Amino acid sequence: MSEGKGDFDRYLEPGLIVSVRAEGKLEVAAIVGSVLEDLISLELVPDGSGMPFQEGDHVQLRFWDQEVTAYHWSAEVGKLFPEQNLVTLSTQDARSCREGNPTG
């Protein structure tokens, strides 16, 4: 397992499906819209329960690549756009973590 600061633009790209979870809340699927140096925009996949986050929530963002390496980031919810199921994450103080495939 390795840890670092950020690296969002190295692994995330528009169209990638990720999961997002705030502490004490359900995990939801999202599609990456854009990745900037200090901001990520996500389109949440609607599940009928409404917007699962509030501005300022700390969330965990993760995805798996084809080699089954899990990538995790901690970020903060910036702006919410519930009408479009969009959320932005501030990556200014984000932390990253990568876990390799134990069988590979």
Beta strands, then each sheet from edge to edge (+ up, - down):
strand 1: 2-4
strand 2: 17-22
strand 3: 28-35
strand 4: 39-44
strand 5: 58-64
strand 6: 70-81
strand 7: 86-99
sheet 1: 1+ 7- 4+ 3- 2+ 5- 6+
end
